[in-house]
């Protein structure tokens, strides 16, 4: 594709994202190293040609090597996205409202009005549920330290599972679509969590659209 300028891969054994990513890698590596864009057919024994589609001439190895490094980088980024996804999920408005309920406090937490703590007097004006300060804007209860800790823990568990699982470790060494698909799946997750972690507005809608685009790329 780089040698001829033809954008059509003419083969669709794999989805096209990684093919076009490899095209970019070939362009850069060729410009830096001057590696050839074509090679004579590989030979097995004597004059018998090699028939394996993955057989590469030695001069072309750098193209494959840097493609594998791209896949490995996407694997590392997937681990980081999963670690951060738990933190983002802890900011869900529904979770914050649940954590603000005294009945949902973590074990050992003191009740809100225990031991004679001040409470609003009868008939005193108190802000309505979900109301903010003087401007009356709606707001959600702040995220508690308990929620943040649980979010980080959930994210780290997910990241550790992916980082140590056999298939991601195995396929992160190859120029195949498995790890890139996992990367876009993790990006879908974190974009969706970021969308639901804020009140419905234009930004949350854009995050949901972004999540849909990532889901398409993952597929």
Phi, psi and omega in degrees: 000320179290320183292324185261343185076011180275117182282355181273119180295335182063010174208138185227038174299322176246158171301163194276343185303309184290331176297312181289328174297320179292327175301315177298320179297316180299319180298315182291311182298320178297319180293326184276317187257342184073018179300144182293157178262358176211166183208148175297155181304143176288146179244141177272285182236121180063241181254011180284125183285151173283139181249359181286127182292342180266359180289124180240145171291154183303324182294343183260001185300324183299326179298314180292320182299314181289332172295320177294324178295324175299315179298318177298321178297318178297327176295317177296318180295327177297317178300316180295319179297318180294321178297321182280338182298323178297319177298316180295318180296334179292345182265014179298132178303321180297319180291323179294319179295321178295321182288339179279348177285125182304332181287348182252015179295149178296158181305136177091352180282144181283143176299158186296323184236039181283156173054048172072021178297149182299137176230157179300135179290155180300133178083353180288146178289128178230144180297141179293158180300133178083002180266150180268216184274224187296332182280351177072013182288143179290142179212157178260154176302146180295152177289131182278160175299327178299314179297319180297318180295317179295322179298313178299318181298315179298317179296318181293324178295315179297318180295319180294321179298314181293319184294333184252355181291149187294311186295314177299320179296320182290310187279350175287355179263357187239154179274068179229172191274355188298309182291317175303323178295320177296322178300313181290331175295316177296322177295323175301314181300311186288327176293321178293317178297320178296327180292317183275356180274002180227158178299152180301121177202187183296323181292319179295324177296319179295323178294323177293321176297317178299320178299320178295321177296319178295323179296320176296319178295322178297318180292000000 
